[in-house]
């Protein structure tokens, strides 16, 4: 019997990153030794959530805060988020311009459904986190723009300009998943100015604006002297058209706690709340009370982030320095210095190389298999994030490894690369 289901469900693909990670985890459970750097997650044994937040969650459950919460976030939490955004990101929003949900993913989908009508076009920058399924679920059409390594996999104004007039929404992410890179101020300013100019034209013609989704869930995880520019400071006119997506999953290693928020124009947030009311993707009430308490403790936040970033950067640098040394020695690899998030971008120029058992590496999947077999390391190819299937760039995520595991994995990779024919 042929299964008869909707076209949307039939054409929906399981997230490529999750599919790869699940296969690797299954092999690990069967006893294989694999250093798994595939998922953008945190090992709680290496990176626990802030103790103050953990204690506040426990207290909230003990206080029986387990009934329905206000749809879109309790007011005291939205007020706390507003103050936190002002202090930490220079973004000025009122509580009724903020919506809270069970992580940032539901909010991205809800924003797509709020802005885009069926068949309208959404600009999706690739490689990037998997927004394409949300675009599909919204019934919209994707305009995929693949970025270049020389631009750190972030778009520039020239790449976007030909596509703006056709689009209803454009999605940005900085710091970028998967590349671990951050917009430069000049680069972002030119883009924002273009969007404002486009909307001024649309306003005169009484057309629907071009809106911006700005995913900044990794914004607290930036390293060294890197600065993540504020689009509104670059051009205040963009405020009427931009919605920021944020949350605690990455900043506080709280991927399983499931609290995210969006901040944007009041009218859009209000409509997003109406959709959220039907979906029921609300953040748990005890966690909302706990986060409210934690956000009022700036000393604890600063201490936690300082420690978290130091530990993440230590791991990132083990790999960055290792690949940089391989490149300097003339081996067929490249690497981008980590600027933000928990990721490292690595290029393996291995096509045509011969493995120790005489096999010729012919595809990106062959590279993946070579690293798995000879280095016992699992990485995610950039094609899983929408890039071309012939891109030999990979993402390495350090949120689930110890220092010792990072060192051993890098040694394994070095040995495997040096033994290529």
C-alpha positions in Angstrom: 0.0 0.0 0.0 1.4 3.4 -1.0 1.4 5.9 1.9 -0.7 8.9 1.0 0.5 12.0 2.9 0.7 15.7 2.3 3.1 17.1 -0.2 4.7 19.3 2.5 5.4 16.2 4.7 6.4 14.1 1.8 9.0 16.6 0.7 10.3 17.4 4.2 13.8 16.1 4.9 15.2 15.1 8.2 17.9 17.6 9.3 21.1 16.4 7.7 23.2 17.3 10.7 21.0 15.3 13.0 20.9 12.3 10.7 24.7 12.1 10.5 25.0 12.6 14.3 22.5 9.8 15.0 24.3 7.4 12.8 27.6 8.2 14.5 26.1 7.9 18.0 24.6 4.5 17.1 28.1 3.3 16.1 29.6 4.6 19.4 26.9 2.7 21.3 28.0 -0.4 19.5 31.5 0.0 20.9 33.4 1.9 18.3 35.8 4.6 19.4 34.7 7.7 17.5 35.4 11.4 18.3 32.1 12.9 17.5 32.3 16.6 16.6 29.0 16.7 14.6 26.3 18.2 16.8 26.2 21.8 18.0 25.5 20.7 21.5 27.3 20.7 24.9 28.3 17.8 27.1 26.9 18.8 30.5 29.9 17.1 32.2 32.2 19.5 30.3 29.9 22.5 30.1 27.2 22.5 32.7 24.6 25.3 32.7 25.2 28.0 35.3 24.8 26.7 38.8 22.6 29.7 39.7 20.3 28.9 36.8 20.1 25.3 37.7 19.3 26.1 41.4 16.6 28.6 40.3 15.0 26.0 38.1 14.8 23.5 41.0 13.4 26.2 43.2 10.7 27.1 40.7 9.6 23.5 40.5 9.5 23.2 44.3 7.4 26.4 44.3 4.9 24.6 42.1 5.2 26.9 39.1 4.0 24.2 36.9 0.7 25.5 35.4 0.2 27.4 32.1 2.4 30.5 31.6 1.4 33.7 29.8 1.5 32.9 26.1 4.7 34.4 24.7 6.5 34.6 28.0 5.7 35.9 31.5 6.0 39.6 31.7 8.8 39.7 34.3 10.9 37.5 32.1 10.3 39.7 29.0 11.2 42.7 31.1 14.4 40.9 32.3 15.2 40.0 28.6 14.7 43.6 27.6 17.2 44.8 30.2 19.6 42.0 29.3 19.5 42.9 25.6 20.1 46.6 26.3 23.1 45.9 28.4 24.7 43.0 26.5 23.8 43.8 22.9 22.9 47.5 22.8 19.3 46.6 21.6 16.5 48.7 23.1 13.1 46.9 23.2 10.1 47.0 25.5 8.6 43.9 27.0 5.7 43.9 24.5 8.2 43.8 21.7 9.6 40.5 22.9 8.2 37.0 22.6 9.4 33.9 24.5 9.1 30.3 23.2 10.5 26.8 23.8 13.8 27.6 22.1 14.7 29.7 19.1 13.6 27.2 16.4 9.8 27.6 16.9 10.3 31.4 16.7 12.1 31.1 13.3 9.3 29.0 11.9 6.7 31.4 13.4 8.4 34.4 12.0 8.5 32.8 8.5 4.7 32.1 8.8 4.1 35.6 10.1 5.9 37.4 7.3 5.8 35.2 4.2 2.7 34.1 2.2 2.8 30.9 0.2 5.0 31.1 -2.9 6.7 34.3 -1.6 10.5 34.2 -1.6 12.9 34.0 1.4 16.6 34.6 0.9 18.5 31.8 2.6 22.3 32.3 2.9 24.2 29.1 2.7 26.1 27.5 4.3 23.9 28.2 7.4 21.8 26.5 9.9 19.0 24.5 8.4 16.3 27.2 7.7 15.4 25.5 4.4 12.9 23.1 6.1 11.2 26.1 7.8 10.9 27.8 4.5 9.4 24.7 3.0 6.9 24.4 5.9 5.9 28.0 5.4 5.1 27.2 1.8 7.6 29.8 0.7 10.3 29.6 -1.9 14.0 29.8 -1.1 16.5 31.9 -2.9 19.7 30.2 -1.9 22.9 32.3 -2.1 26.1 30.4 -1.5 28.9 32.4 0.1 32.6 32.2 -0.3 35.5 31.1 2.0 37.4 34.4 1.3 34.4 36.3 2.8 34.4 33.9 5.8 31.2 32.4 4.5 29.2 35.6 5.2 27.4 37.4 2.4 28.3 40.8 1.0 26.1 43.5 -0.5 27.1 42.7 -4.1 26.0 39.1 -3.7 22.6 40.1 -2.2 21.7 43.1 -4.3 20.4 41.3 -7.4 17.9 39.3 -5.2 16.5 41.8 -2.8 13.6 43.1 -5.0 12.2 39.5 -5.4 12.2 38.7 -1.7 9.9 39.1 1.3 12.4 38.0 4.0 16.1 37.6 4.3 17.8 35.5 7.0 21.2 36.3 8.6 23.2 34.5 11.3 26.2 36.0 13.2 28.2 34.5 14.7 27.7 32.0 11.9 26.7 28.4 12.2 28.6 26.4 10.7 31.6 28.6 10.0 32.2 30.2 13.4 32.7 33.6 11.8 31.3 37.1 12.5 30.1 39.9 10.3 32.5 42.8 9.9 31.0 46.2 10.5 31.6 47.6 7.0 30.3 44.4 5.5 27.0 44.4 7.5 26.5 48.2 7.1 26.5 47.9 3.3 23.9 45.2 3.5 21.7 47.0 5.9 21.9 50.2 3.9 20.8 48.2 0.8 17.8 46.8 2.6 16.7 50.2 4.0 17.0 51.6 0.5 14.9 48.8 -0.9 12.3 49.4 1.7 12.2 53.1 1.0 11.4 52.3 -2.6 8.7 49.8 -1.6 7.2 52.3 0.8 6.8 54.8 -2.0 5.2 52.1 -4.2 3.1 50.9 -1.2 4.5 47.4 -1.4 5.2 44.8 1.3 8.5 45.5 3.0 11.6 43.3 2.9 12.0 42.0 6.4 15.2 40.7 8.1 15.6 37.7 10.5 18.8 38.2 12.4 19.8 35.0 14.2 22.2 35.9 17.0 21.9 32.9 19.4 25.7 32.7 19.5 26.3 36.4 20.1 27.7 35.9 23.6 30.3 33.5 22.3 32.8 35.7 20.5 36.6 35.7 21.0 39.5 38.1 21.3 38.9 41.5 19.8 36.0 40.4 17.6 32.9 42.6 17.8 29.5 41.5 16.6 28.0 44.7 15.0 24.5 45.9 15.9 22.5 46.4 12.7 20.3 49.1 14.3 23.3 51.2 15.3 24.6 50.9 11.7 21.4 52.2 10.3 18.5 53.0 12.8 15.9 52.8 10.0 16.3 49.0 9.9 14.5 48.7 13.2 11.1 48.7 11.6 12.0 45.7 9.5 14.3 43.5 11.6 13.5 40.7 14.1 16.3 39.3 16.3 16.3 35.7 17.4 18.2 34.8 20.6 18.1 32.4 23.5 20.0 30.6 26.2 20.8 27.4 24.3 24.3 28.4 23.3 25.2 31.4 25.6 24.5 29.3 28.7 25.1 25.8 27.3 21.4 25.2 27.9 20.4 23.4 24.7 17.9 21.2 26.6 16.4 23.9 28.8 14.5 25.3 25.8 14.0 29.0 26.2 14.4 31.3 23.2 13.1 34.8 22.4 12.5 37.1 19.5 12.7 40.9 19.6 11.2 43.1 16.9 8.5 45.5 15.8 5.5 45.4 18.2 3.0 44.5 15.4 5.1 41.6 14.2 5.7 40.2 17.7 1.9 40.5 18.4 1.1 38.4 15.3 3.8 35.9 16.2 2.2 35.5 19.6 -1.1 34.7 18.0 0.5 31.8 16.0 2.4 30.6 19.1 -0.9 30.4 21.0 -2.1 27.8 18.5 1.2 25.9 18.3 1.7 25.6 22.0 5.5 25.8 21.7 5.7 27.7 25.0 8.7 27.7 27.3 8.1 25.8 30.5 7.0 28.1 33.3 9.5 27.0 36.0 12.4 27.7 33.5 10.9 31.1 32.8 10.8 32.0 36.5 14.4 30.7 36.9 15.7 32.6 33.9 14.1 35.8 35.2 16.0 35.4 38.4 19.3 34.5 36.7 19.2 37.5 34.3 19.0 39.8 37.3 22.4 38.5 38.4 24.9 40.1 36.0 27.9 39.1 38.1 27.0 35.4 37.7 26.4 35.9 34.0 29.8 37.6 33.4 31.6 35.0 35.5 29.9 32.1 33.6 30.5 33.5 30.1 34.2 34.3 30.9 34.8 30.8 31.9 32.7 29.2 29.1 34.4 31.2 26.4 37.9 30.4 27.8 37.2 26.7 27.8 35.6 26.7 24.3 38.5 28.8 22.8 41.0 26.4 24.4 39.5 23.5 22.5 39.0 25.5 19.3 42.6 26.5 19.3 43.9 23.0 19.7 42.3 22.2 16.4 43.1 25.6 14.8 46.8 25.5 15.6 46.9 21.8 14.6 45.4 22.5 11.2 47.4 25.7 10.7 50.6 23.6 11.3 49.5 21.0 8.8 48.8 23.7 6.2 52.2 25.4 6.9 53.9 22.0 6.3 52.2 21.8 2.9 49.5 19.3 3.6 46.2 19.7 1.7 44.1 21.4 4.4 42.9 24.9 5.2 41.3 26.5 8.3 39.7 29.7 9.4 40.6 31.3 12.7 37.6 30.9 15.1 35.8 34.2 15.8 32.7 33.1 17.5 30.3 30.2 18.3 31.6 26.7 19.0 32.7 25.8 15.5 35.8 25.6 13.4 35.8 25.7 9.6 38.2 23.2 8.0 38.9 22.5 4.3 40.2 19.1 3.3 41.6 19.3 -0.2 41.7 15.5 -0.4 39.9 14.8 -3.7 42.2 12.6 -5.8 44.3 11.5 -2.8 45.0 7.8 -2.1 44.1 6.3 1.2 46.6 3.8 2.9 44.5 0.9 1.5 44.8 2.2 -2.0 41.3 3.8 -2.5 41.1 7.1 -4.3 39.1 9.8 -2.5 36.6 11.0 -5.2 33.8 12.7 -3.3 33.1 14.7 -0.1 31.5 11.7 1.4 34.7 9.8 0.7 36.5 12.5 2.8 34.0 12.0 5.6 34.6 8.2 5.4 38.3 8.6 5.3 38.3 10.8 8.5 36.0 8.3 10.2 38.0 5.2 9.3 41.6 6.5 9.7 41.2 9.2 12.3 38.1 8.0 14.1 36.7 11.5 13.8 33.3 12.6 12.7 32.7 16.0 11.2 29.8 17.6 9.3 30.4 18.5 5.6 29.2 22.0 4.6 26.7 20.5 2.1 24.6 19.5 5.2 24.2 23.3 5.6 23.1 23.9 2.1 26.5 24.4 0.4 27.4 22.7 -2.8 28.0 19.0 -2.6 31.5 19.5 -4.0 32.5 21.9 -1.2 35.3 20.3 0.8 34.7 22.5 3.8 33.7 20.8 7.1 32.3 22.0 10.5 34.0 20.8 13.7 32.0 21.4 16.9 33.8 21.4 20.2 30.9 21.6 22.7 31.0 17.9 23.5 34.7 17.2 23.9 37.2 17.3 26.7 40.7 18.9 26.3 42.2 15.4 26.2 39.8 14.2 23.5 40.5 17.3 21.4 44.2 16.7 21.6 43.9 13.0 20.8 41.5 13.7 17.9 43.9 16.3 16.4 46.7 13.8 16.7 44.6 11.2 14.9 43.8 13.7 12.1 47.5 14.7 11.7 48.5 11.0 11.4 45.8 10.2 8.9 46.5 13.3 6.7 50.3 12.6 6.7 49.7 9.0 5.6 47.7 9.9 2.5 49.2 9.0 -0.9 
